[in-house]
């Protein structure tokens, strides 16, 4: 599994665990995972060619931060 595939799989698993079914948009230089939470739209952007060894951790941290902030504001499922 490539780094990009791992990033996408991690993000999808985390979103599915929180009850979201994101759309995957694969045009351009980046892959975008989009989902809606109580009318608010979110987008997670993943590079097609991550050049950083920590890309997986950074992507996961960003997604967790988004989900945590949404739950603190009473919008998470």
PDB file of N, CA, C and O in Angstrom:
ATOM      1  N   UNK A   1       0.851  -1.172   0.000  1.00  0.00           N
ATOM      2  CA  UNK A   1       0.000   0.000   0.000  1.00  0.00           C
ATOM      3  C   UNK A   1       0.900   1.238   0.000  1.00  0.00           C
ATOM      4  O   UNK A   1       1.841   1.328   0.788  1.00  0.00           O
ATOM      5  N   UNK A   2       0.606   2.179  -0.879  1.00  0.00           N
ATOM      6  CA  UNK A   2       1.411   3.395  -0.957  1.00  0.00           C
ATOM      7  C   UNK A   2       1.070   4.331   0.190  1.00  0.00           C
ATOM      8  O   UNK A   2       0.055   4.164   0.866  1.00  0.00           O
ATOM      9  N   UNK A   3       1.920   5.306   0.398  1.00  0.00           N
ATOM     10  CA  UNK A   3       1.698   6.291   1.462  1.00  0.00           C
ATOM     11  C   UNK A   3       0.367   7.015   1.250  1.00  0.00           C
ATOM     12  O   UNK A   3      -0.385   7.244   2.198  1.00  0.00           O
ATOM     13  N   UNK A   4       0.091   7.369   0.005  1.00  0.00           N
ATOM     14  CA  UNK A   4      -1.163   8.064  -0.308  1.00  0.00           C
ATOM     15  C   UNK A   4      -2.360   7.188   0.043  1.00  0.00           C
ATOM     16  O   UNK A   4      -3.330   7.665   0.633  1.00  0.00           O
ATOM     17  N   UNK A   5      -2.294   5.909  -0.318  1.00  0.00           N
ATOM     18  CA  UNK A   5      -3.393   4.993  -0.011  1.00  0.00           C
ATOM     19  C   UNK A   5      -3.569   4.822   1.496  1.00  0.00           C
ATOM     20  O   UNK A   5      -4.693   4.708   1.984  1.00  0.00           O
ATOM     21  N   UNK A   6      -2.457   4.805   2.228  1.00  0.00           N
ATOM     22  CA  UNK A   6      -2.531   4.707   3.687  1.00  0.00           C
ATOM     23  C   UNK A   6      -3.195   5.943   4.281  1.00  0.00           C
ATOM     24  O   UNK A   6      -4.016   5.836   5.193  1.00  0.00           O
ATOM     25  N   UNK A   7      -2.838   7.118   3.762  1.00  0.00           N
ATOM     26  CA  UNK A   7      -3.439   8.358   4.253  1.00  0.00           C
ATOM     27  C   UNK A   7      -4.944   8.352   4.038  1.00  0.00           C
ATOM     28  O   UNK A   7      -5.712   8.713   4.930  1.00  0.00           O
ATOM     29  N   UNK A   8      -5.355   7.939   2.850  1.00  0.00           N
ATOM     30  CA  UNK A   8      -6.784   7.912   2.532  1.00  0.00           C
ATOM     31  C   UNK A   8      -7.500   6.876   3.396  1.00  0.00           C
ATOM     32  O   UNK A   8      -8.569   7.153   3.938  1.00  0.00           O
ATOM     33  N   UNK A   9      -6.919   5.693   3.524  1.00  0.00           N
ATOM     34  CA  UNK A   9      -7.535   4.632   4.327  1.00  0.00           C
ATOM     35  C   UNK A   9      -7.679   5.054   5.788  1.00  0.00           C
ATOM     36  O   UNK A   9      -8.717   4.807   6.401  1.00  0.00           O
ATOM     37  N   UNK A  10      -6.651   5.685   6.350  1.00  0.00           N
ATOM     38  CA  UNK A  10      -6.719   6.168   7.734  1.00  0.00           C
ATOM     39  C   UNK A  10      -7.831   7.198   7.903  1.00  0.00           C
ATOM     40  O   UNK A  10      -8.624   7.124   8.842  1.00  0.00           O
ATOM     41  N   UNK A  11      -7.878   8.155   6.987  1.00  0.00           N
ATOM     42  CA  UNK A  11      -8.884   9.215   7.074  1.00  0.00           C
ATOM     43  C   UNK A  11     -10.289   8.644   6.930  1.00  0.00           C
ATOM     44  O   UNK A  11     -11.192   9.017   7.680  1.00  0.00           O
ATOM     45  N   UNK A  12     -10.480   7.742   5.972  1.00  0.00           N
ATOM     46  CA  UNK A  12     -11.798   7.139   5.778  1.00  0.00           C
ATOM     47  C   UNK A  12     -12.222   6.336   7.002  1.00  0.00           C
ATOM     48  O   UNK A  12     -13.378   6.405   7.418  1.00  0.00           O
ATOM     49  N   UNK A  13     -11.300   5.579   7.578  1.00  0.00           N
ATOM     50  CA  UNK A  13     -11.621   4.784   8.767  1.00  0.00           C
ATOM     51  C   UNK A  13     -12.029   5.680   9.930  1.00  0.00           C
ATOM     52  O   UNK A  13     -12.989   5.382  10.640  1.00  0.00           O
ATOM     53  N   UNK A  14     -11.308   6.766  10.124  1.00  0.00           N
ATOM     54  CA  UNK A  14     -11.617   7.687  11.217  1.00  0.00           C
ATOM     55  C   UNK A  14     -12.963   8.373  10.998  1.00  0.00           C
ATOM     56  O   UNK A  14     -13.749   8.518  11.935  1.00  0.00           O
ATOM     57  N   UNK A  15     -13.228   8.792   9.769  1.00  0.00           N
ATOM     58  CA  UNK A  15     -14.510   9.429   9.469  1.00  0.00           C
ATOM     59  C   UNK A  15     -15.664   8.441   9.610  1.00  0.00           C
ATOM     60  O   UNK A  15     -16.708   8.788  10.162  1.00  0.00           O
ATOM     61  N   UNK A  16     -15.489   7.220   9.120  1.00  0.00           N
ATOM     62  CA  UNK A  16     -16.539   6.205   9.254  1.00  0.00           C
ATOM     63  C   UNK A  16     -16.796   5.884  10.724  1.00  0.00           C
ATOM     64  O   UNK A  16     -17.939   5.644  11.113  1.00  0.00           O
ATOM     65  N   UNK A  17     -15.747   5.877  11.539  1.00  0.00           N
ATOM     66  CA  UNK A  17     -15.900   5.607  12.971  1.00  0.00           C
ATOM     67  C   UNK A  17     -16.737   6.683  13.659  1.00  0.00           C
ATOM     68  O   UNK A  17     -17.385   6.420  14.672  1.00  0.00           O
ATOM     69  N   UNK A  18     -16.718   7.895  13.104  1.00  0.00           N
ATOM     70  CA  UNK A  18     -17.510   8.993  13.659  1.00  0.00           C
ATOM     71  C   UNK A  18     -18.856   9.138  12.961  1.00  0.00           C
ATOM     72  O   UNK A  18     -19.593  10.087  13.229  1.00  0.00           O
ATOM     73  N   UNK A  19     -19.181   8.210  12.071  1.00  0.00           N
ATOM     74  CA  UNK A  19     -20.493   8.207  11.434  1.00  0.00           C
ATOM     75  C   UNK A  19     -20.607   9.014  10.159  1.00  0.00           C
ATOM     76  O   UNK A  19     -21.720   9.311   9.724  1.00  0.00           O
ATOM     77  N   UNK A  20     -19.501   9.375   9.550  1.00  0.00           N
ATOM     78  CA  UNK A  20     -19.530  10.167   8.322  1.00  0.00           C
ATOM     79  C   UNK A  20     -19.211   9.297   7.114  1.00  0.00           C
ATOM     80  O   UNK A  20     -18.447   8.336   7.205  1.00  0.00           O
ATOM     81  N   UNK A  21     -19.807   9.651   5.988  1.00  0.00           N
ATOM     82  CA  UNK A  21     -19.495   9.003   4.718  1.00  0.00           C
ATOM     83  C   UNK A  21     -19.000  10.092   3.775  1.00  0.00           C
ATOM     84  O   UNK A  21     -19.808  10.757   3.127  1.00  0.00           O
ATOM     85  N   UNK A  22     -17.697  10.285   3.688  1.00  0.00           N
ATOM     86  CA  UNK A  22     -17.162  11.390   2.885  1.00  0.00           C
ATOM     87  C   UNK A  22     -17.174  11.094   1.388  1.00  0.00           C
ATOM     88  O   UNK A  22     -17.182   9.942   0.955  1.00  0.00           O
ATOM     89  N   UNK A  23     -17.174  12.164   0.626  1.00  0.00           N
ATOM     90  CA  UNK A  23     -16.999  12.066  -0.819  1.00  0.00           C
ATOM     91  C   UNK A  23     -15.509  12.191  -1.092  1.00  0.00           C
ATOM     92  O   UNK A  23     -14.812  12.969  -0.441  1.00  0.00           O
ATOM     93  N   UNK A  24     -15.026  11.423  -2.056  1.00  0.00           N
ATOM     94  CA  UNK A  24     -13.618  11.488  -2.441  1.00  0.00           C
ATOM     95  C   UNK A  24     -13.531  12.161  -3.797  1.00  0.00           C
ATOM     96  O   UNK A  24     -14.136  11.707  -4.768  1.00  0.00           O
ATOM     97  N   UNK A  25     -12.775  13.242  -3.855  1.00  0.00           N
ATOM     98  CA  UNK A  25     -12.587  13.993  -5.099  1.00  0.00           C
ATOM     99  C   UNK A  25     -11.119  13.862  -5.493  1.00  0.00           C
ATOM    100  O   UNK A  25     -10.237  14.298  -4.754  1.00  0.00           O
ATOM    101  N   UNK A  26     -10.853  13.263  -6.652  1.00  0.00           N
ATOM    102  CA  UNK A  26      -9.477  12.959  -7.044  1.00  0.00           C
ATOM    103  C   UNK A  26      -9.033  13.713  -8.286  1.00  0.00           C
ATOM    104  O   UNK A  26      -8.410  13.118  -9.165  1.00  0.00           O
ATOM    105  N   UNK A  27      -9.327  14.977  -8.385  1.00  0.00           N
ATOM    106  CA  UNK A  27      -8.851  15.746  -9.538  1.00  0.00           C
ATOM    107  C   UNK A  27      -7.754  16.705  -9.085  1.00  0.00           C
ATOM    108  O   UNK A  27      -7.751  17.162  -7.942  1.00  0.00           O
ATOM    109  N   UNK A  28      -6.840  16.999  -9.973  1.00  0.00           N
ATOM    110  CA  UNK A  28      -5.751  17.911  -9.640  1.00  0.00           C
ATOM    111  C   UNK A  28      -4.616  17.220  -8.909  1.00  0.00           C
ATOM    112  O   UNK A  28      -4.470  15.999  -8.970  1.00  0.00           O
ATOM    113  N   UNK A  29      -3.815  18.018  -8.216  1.00  0.00           N
ATOM    114  CA  UNK A  29      -2.626  17.510  -7.531  1.00  0.00           C
ATOM    115  C   UNK A  29      -2.925  16.937  -6.154  1.00  0.00           C
ATOM    116  O   UNK A  29      -2.060  16.316  -5.535  1.00  0.00           O
ATOM    117  N   UNK A  30      -4.136  17.140  -5.676  1.00  0.00           N
ATOM    118  CA  UNK A  30      -4.483  16.692  -4.338  1.00  0.00           C
ATOM    119  C   UNK A  30      -5.761  15.871  -4.360  1.00  0.00           C
ATOM    120  O   UNK A  30      -6.568  15.968  -5.285  1.00  0.00           O
ATOM    121  N   UNK A  31      -5.924  15.074  -3.340  1.00  0.00           N
ATOM    122  CA  UNK A  31      -7.146  14.311  -3.136  1.00  0.00           C
ATOM    123  C   UNK A  31      -7.900  15.009  -2.016  1.00  0.00           C
ATOM    124  O   UNK A  31      -7.315  15.367  -0.994  1.00  0.00           O
ATOM    125  N   UNK A  32      -9.195  15.201  -2.207  1.00  0.00           N
ATOM    126  CA  UNK A  32     -10.000  15.902  -1.213  1.00  0.00           C
ATOM    127  C   UNK A  32     -11.081  14.975  -0.680  1.00  0.00           C
ATOM    128  O   UNK A  32     -11.831  14.367  -1.444  1.00  0.00           O
ATOM    129  N   UNK A  33     -11.146  14.879   0.621  1.00  0.00           N
ATOM    130  CA  UNK A  33     -12.220  14.154   1.287  1.00  0.00           C
ATOM    131  C   UNK A  33     -13.171  15.205   1.834  1.00  0.00           C
ATOM    132  O   UNK A  33     -12.776  16.061   2.625  1.00  0.00           O
ATOM    133  N   UNK A  34     -14.425  15.136   1.411  1.00  0.00           N
ATOM    134  CA  UNK A  34     -15.409  16.140   1.819  1.00  0.00           C
ATOM    135  C   UNK A  34     -16.560  15.462   2.547  1.00  0.00           C
ATOM    136  O   UNK A  34     -17.030  14.397   2.144  1.00  0.00           O
ATOM    137  N   UNK A  35     -17.008  16.100   3.632  1.00  0.00           N
ATOM    138  CA  UNK A  35     -18.160  15.595   4.361  1.00  0.00           C
ATOM    139  C   UNK A  35     -18.905  16.767   4.975  1.00  0.00           C
ATOM    140  O   UNK A  35     -18.372  17.871   5.084  1.00  0.00           O
ATOM    141  N   UNK A  36     -20.152  16.509   5.376  1.00  0.00           N
ATOM    142  CA  UNK A  36     -21.017  17.538   5.955  1.00  0.00           C
ATOM    143  C   UNK A  36     -21.412  17.089   7.352  1.00  0.00           C
ATOM    144  O   UNK A  36     -21.789  15.936   7.565  1.00  0.00           O
ATOM    145  N   UNK A  37     -21.322  18.010   8.297  1.00  0.00           N
ATOM    146  CA  UNK A  37     -21.709  17.752   9.677  1.00  0.00           C
ATOM    147  C   UNK A  37     -22.674  18.842  10.106  1.00  0.00           C
ATOM    148  O   UNK A  37     -22.270  19.987  10.308  1.00  0.00           O
ATOM    149  N   UNK A  38     -23.946  18.493  10.245  1.00  0.00           N
ATOM    150  CA  UNK A  38     -24.984  19.434  10.644  1.00  0.00           C
ATOM    151  C   UNK A  38     -24.961  20.709   9.805  1.00  0.00           C
ATOM    152  O   UNK A  38     -25.009  21.816  10.341  1.00  0.00           O
ATOM    153  N   UNK A  39     -24.889  20.544   8.498  1.00  0.00           N
ATOM    154  CA  UNK A  39     -24.944  21.674   7.580  1.00  0.00           C
ATOM    155  C   UNK A  39     -23.617  22.365   7.325  1.00  0.00           C
ATOM    156  O   UNK A  39     -23.532  23.219   6.443  1.00  0.00           O
ATOM    157  N   UNK A  40     -22.602  22.027   8.059  1.00  0.00           N
ATOM    158  CA  UNK A  40     -21.290  22.634   7.851  1.00  0.00           C
ATOM    159  C   UNK A  40     -20.421  21.693   7.027  1.00  0.00           C
ATOM    160  O   UNK A  40     -20.335  20.500   7.317  1.00  0.00           O
ATOM    161  N   UNK A  41     -19.782  22.235   6.005  1.00  0.00           N
ATOM    162  CA  UNK A  41     -18.951  21.429   5.112  1.00  0.00           C
ATOM    163  C   UNK A  41     -17.497  21.431   5.567  1.00  0.00           C
ATOM    164  O   UNK A  41     -16.952  22.458   5.971  1.00  0.00           O
ATOM    165  N   UNK A  42     -16.891  20.260   5.492  1.00  0.00           N
ATOM    166  CA  UNK A  42     -15.486  20.103   5.842  1.00  0.00           C
ATOM    167  C   UNK A  42     -14.750  19.466   4.675  1.00  0.00           C
ATOM    168  O   UNK A  42     -15.321  18.668   3.932  1.00  0.00           O
ATOM    169  N   UNK A  43     -13.480  19.823   4.517  1.00  0.00           N
ATOM    170  CA  UNK A  43     -12.638  19.248   3.471  1.00  0.00           C
ATOM    171  C   UNK A  43     -11.271  18.939   4.056  1.00  0.00           C
ATOM    172  O   UNK A  43     -10.653  19.787   4.699  1.00  0.00           O
ATOM    173  N   UNK A  44     -10.807  17.718   3.827  1.00  0.00           N
ATOM    174  CA  UNK A  44      -9.451  17.322   4.196  1.00  0.00           C
ATOM    175  C   UNK A  44      -8.690  17.117   2.899  1.00  0.00           C
ATOM    176  O   UNK A  44      -9.105  16.319   2.059  1.00  0.00           O
ATOM    177  N   UNK A  45      -7.582  17.826   2.724  1.00  0.00           N
ATOM    178  CA  UNK A  45      -6.789  17.761   1.499  1.00  0.00           C
ATOM    179  C   UNK A  45      -5.567  16.878   1.742  1.00  0.00           C
ATOM    180  O   UNK A  45      -4.829  17.067   2.709  1.00  0.00           O
ATOM    181  N   UNK A  46      -5.369  15.909   0.845  1.00  0.00           N
ATOM    182  CA  UNK A  46      -4.245  14.977   0.936  1.00  0.00           C
ATOM    183  C   UNK A  46      -3.449  15.059  -0.355  1.00  0.00           C
ATOM    184  O   UNK A  46      -4.017  14.982  -1.444  1.00  0.00           O
ATOM    185  N   UNK A  47      -2.152  15.213  -0.239  1.00  0.00           N
ATOM    186  CA  UNK A  47      -1.286  15.285  -1.413  1.00  0.00           C
ATOM    187  C   UNK A  47      -1.227  13.935  -2.120  1.00  0.00           C
ATOM    188  O   UNK A  47      -1.233  12.886  -1.475  1.00  0.00           O
ATOM    189  N   UNK A  48      -1.172  13.968  -3.429  1.00  0.00           N
ATOM    190  CA  UNK A  48      -1.031  12.720  -4.194  1.00  0.00           C
ATOM    191  C   UNK A  48       0.348  12.098  -3.980  1.00  0.00           C
ATOM    192  O   UNK A  48       0.497  10.878  -4.041  1.00  0.00           O
ATOM    193  N   UNK A  49       1.349  12.935  -3.731  1.00  0.00           N
ATOM    194  CA  UNK A  49       2.714  12.449  -3.527  1.00  0.00           C
ATOM    195  C   UNK A  49       3.286  13.064  -2.253  1.00  0.00           C
ATOM    196  O   UNK A  49       4.067  14.013  -2.321  1.00  0.00           O
ATOM    197  N   UNK A  50       2.905  12.530  -1.093  1.00  0.00           N
ATOM    198  CA  UNK A  50       3.424  13.077   0.158  1.00  0.00           C
ATOM    199  C   UNK A  50       4.944  12.947   0.216  1.00  0.00           C
ATOM    200  O   UNK A  50       5.480  11.846   0.088  1.00  0.00           O
ATOM    201  N   UNK A  51       5.629  14.056   0.407  1.00  0.00           N
ATOM    202  CA  UNK A  51       7.094  14.045   0.421  1.00  0.00           C
ATOM    203  C   UNK A  51       7.647  13.991   1.834  1.00  0.00           C
ATOM    204  O   UNK A  51       8.863  13.970   2.026  1.00  0.00           O
ATOM    205  N   UNK A  52       6.785  13.970   2.802  1.00  0.00           N
ATOM    206  CA  UNK A  52       7.166  14.065   4.190  1.00  0.00           C
ATOM    207  C   UNK A  52       6.902  12.727   4.875  1.00  0.00           C
ATOM    208  O   UNK A  52       5.831  12.145   4.703  1.00  0.00           O
ATOM    209  N   UNK A  53       7.848  12.245   5.636  1.00  0.00           N
ATOM    210  CA  UNK A  53       7.654  10.987   6.355  1.00  0.00           C
ATOM    211  C   UNK A  53       6.568  11.088   7.416  1.00  0.00           C
ATOM    212  O   UNK A  53       6.000  10.074   7.821  1.00  0.00           O
ATOM    213  N   UNK A  54       6.279  12.285   7.863  1.00  0.00           N
ATOM    214  CA  UNK A  54       5.275  12.480   8.901  1.00  0.00           C
ATOM    215  C   UNK A  54       3.912  12.854   8.332  1.00  0.00           C
ATOM    216  O   UNK A  54       3.028  13.254   9.089  1.00  0.00           O
ATOM    217  N   UNK A  55       3.720  12.738   7.043  1.00  0.00           N
ATOM    218  CA  UNK A  55       2.461  13.139   6.410  1.00  0.00           C
ATOM    219  C   UNK A  55       1.272  12.398   7.012  1.00  0.00           C
ATOM    220  O   UNK A  55       0.209  12.985   7.214  1.00  0.00           O
ATOM    221  N   UNK A  56       1.450  11.119   7.295  1.00  0.00           N
ATOM    222  CA  UNK A  56       0.352  10.325   7.856  1.00  0.00           C
ATOM    223  C   UNK A  56      -0.059  10.858   9.225  1.00  0.00           C
ATOM    224  O   UNK A  56      -1.248  11.025   9.496  1.00  0.00           O
ATOM    225  N   UNK A  57       0.918  11.126  10.085  1.00  0.00           N
ATOM    226  CA  UNK A  57       0.613  11.640  11.418  1.00  0.00           C
ATOM    227  C   UNK A  57      -0.011  13.036  11.343  1.00  0.00           C
ATOM    228  O   UNK A  57      -0.942  13.348  12.085  1.00  0.00           O
ATOM    229  N   UNK A  58       0.505  13.865  10.449  1.00  0.00           N
ATOM    230  CA  UNK A  58      -0.015  15.224  10.325  1.00  0.00           C
ATOM    231  C   UNK A  58      -1.442  15.226   9.794  1.00  0.00           C
ATOM    232  O   UNK A  58      -2.285  15.981  10.279  1.00  0.00           O
ATOM    233  N   UNK A  59      -1.714  14.393   8.810  1.00  0.00           N
ATOM    234  CA  UNK A  59      -3.057  14.298   8.253  1.00  0.00           C
ATOM    235  C   UNK A  59      -4.036  13.792   9.304  1.00  0.00           C
ATOM    236  O   UNK A  59      -5.140  14.317   9.445  1.00  0.00           O
ATOM    237  N   UNK A  60      -3.623  12.775  10.031  1.00  0.00           N
ATOM    238  CA  UNK A  60      -4.478  12.215  11.074  1.00  0.00           C
ATOM    239  C   UNK A  60      -4.727  13.231  12.193  1.00  0.00           C
ATOM    240  O   UNK A  60      -5.843  13.332  12.702  1.00  0.00           O
ATOM    241  N   UNK A  61      -3.699  13.976  12.570  1.00  0.00           N
ATOM    242  CA  UNK A  61      -3.849  14.992  13.615  1.00  0.00           C
ATOM    243  C   UNK A  61      -4.799  16.099  13.170  1.00  0.00           C
ATOM    244  O   UNK A  61      -5.617  16.573  13.958  1.00  0.00           O
ATOM    245  N   UNK A  62      -4.692  16.506  11.917  1.00  0.00           N
ATOM    246  CA  UNK A  62      -5.586  17.542  11.392  1.00  0.00           C
ATOM    247  C   UNK A  62      -7.032  17.068  11.427  1.00  0.00           C
ATOM    248  O   UNK A  62      -7.920  17.804  11.857  1.00  0.00           O
ATOM    249  N   UNK A  63      -7.267  15.851  10.979  1.00  0.00           N
ATOM    250  CA  UNK A  63      -8.624  15.310  10.963  1.00  0.00           C
ATOM    251  C   UNK A  63      -9.167  15.153  12.378  1.00  0.00           C
ATOM    252  O   UNK A  63     -10.322  15.493  12.635  1.00  0.00           O
ATOM    253  N   UNK A  64      -8.355  14.647  13.294  1.00  0.00           N
ATOM    254  CA  UNK A  64      -8.801  14.510  14.683  1.00  0.00           C
ATOM    255  C   UNK A  64      -9.134  15.866  15.296  1.00  0.00           C
ATOM    256  O   UNK A  64     -10.101  15.992  16.048  1.00  0.00           O
ATOM    257  N   UNK A  65      -8.332  16.881  14.972  1.00  0.00           N
ATOM    258  CA  UNK A  65      -8.587  18.227  15.474  1.00  0.00           C
ATOM    259  C   UNK A  65      -9.927  18.751  14.957  1.00  0.00           C
ATOM    260  O   UNK A  65     -10.705  19.327  15.717  1.00  0.00           O
ATOM    261  N   UNK A  66     -10.195  18.550  13.670  1.00  0.00           N
ATOM    262  CA  UNK A  66     -11.474  18.978  13.098  1.00  0.00           C
ATOM    263  C   UNK A  66     -12.644  18.288  13.795  1.00  0.00           C
ATOM    264  O   UNK A  66     -13.625  18.936  14.159  1.00  0.00           O
ATOM    265  N   UNK A  67     -12.538  16.985  13.977  1.00  0.00           N
ATOM    266  CA  UNK A  67     -13.616  16.236  14.616  1.00  0.00           C
ATOM    267  C   UNK A  67     -13.778  16.627  16.082  1.00  0.00           C
ATOM    268  O   UNK A  67     -14.901  16.725  16.575  1.00  0.00           O
ATOM    269  N   UNK A  68     -12.669  16.850  16.779  1.00  0.00           N
ATOM    270  CA  UNK A  68     -12.732  17.244  18.187  1.00  0.00           C
ATOM    271  C   UNK A  68     -13.386  18.613  18.335  1.00  0.00           C
ATOM    272  O   UNK A  68     -14.238  18.802  19.203  1.00  0.00           O
ATOM    273  N   UNK A  69     -12.995  19.568  17.493  1.00  0.00           N
ATOM    274  CA  UNK A  69     -13.578  20.905  17.561  1.00  0.00           C
ATOM    275  C   UNK A  69     -15.062  20.877  17.254  1.00  0.00           C
ATOM    276  O   UNK A  69     -15.836  21.608  17.871  1.00  0.00           O
ATOM    277  N   UNK A  70     -15.470  20.045  16.311  1.00  0.00           N
ATOM    278  CA  UNK A  70     -16.888  19.932  15.982  1.00  0.00           C
ATOM    279  C   UNK A  70     -17.665  19.363  17.165  1.00  0.00           C
ATOM    280  O   UNK A  70     -18.772  19.817  17.451  1.00  0.00           O
ATOM    281  N   UNK A  71     -17.091  18.366  17.861  1.00  0.00           N
ATOM    282  CA  UNK A  71     -17.795  17.768  18.996  1.00  0.00           C
ATOM    283  C   UNK A  71     -17.866  18.734  20.176  1.00  0.00           C
ATOM    284  O   UNK A  71     -18.846  18.721  20.920  1.00  0.00           O
ATOM    285  N   UNK A  72     -16.854  19.563  20.357  1.00  0.00           N
ATOM    286  CA  UNK A  72     -16.868  20.540  21.445  1.00  0.00           C
ATOM    287  C   UNK A  72     -17.908  21.623  21.195  1.00  0.00           C
ATOM    288  O   UNK A  72     -18.433  22.219  22.134  1.00  0.00           O
ATOM    289  N   UNK A  73     -18.198  21.870  19.931  1.00  0.00           N
ATOM    290  CA  UNK A  73     -19.214  22.860  19.586  1.00  0.00           C
ATOM    291  C   UNK A  73     -20.596  22.234  19.508  1.00  0.00           C
ATOM    292  O   UNK A  73     -21.557  22.895  19.115  1.00  0.00           O
ATOM    293  N   UNK A  74     -20.704  20.953  19.883  1.00  0.00           N
ATOM    294  CA  UNK A  74     -21.996  20.289  19.920  1.00  0.00           C
ATOM    295  C   UNK A  74     -22.525  19.866  18.573  1.00  0.00           C
ATOM    296  O   UNK A  74     -23.726  19.644  18.421  1.00  0.00           O
ATOM    297  N   UNK A  75     -21.649  19.751  17.590  1.00  0.00           N
ATOM    298  CA  UNK A  75     -22.120  19.415  16.253  1.00  0.00           C
ATOM    299  C   UNK A  75     -21.790  17.989  15.852  1.00  0.00           C
ATOM    300  O   UNK A  75     -22.289  17.517  14.830  1.00  0.00           O
ATOM    301  N   UNK A  76     -20.986  17.302  16.602  1.00  0.00           N
ATOM    302  CA  UNK A  76     -20.595  15.945  16.189  1.00  0.00           C
ATOM    303  C   UNK A  76     -21.719  14.967  16.464  1.00  0.00           C
ATOM    304  O   UNK A  76     -22.593  15.222  17.292  1.00  0.00           O
ATOM    305  N   UNK A  77     -21.689  13.867  15.775  1.00  0.00           N
ATOM    306  CA  UNK A  77     -22.742  12.856  15.911  1.00  0.00           C
ATOM    307  C   UNK A  77     -22.509  11.989  17.110  1.00  0.00           C
ATOM    308  O   UNK A  77     -23.297  11.083  17.379  1.00  0.00           O
TER     309      UNK A  77
END
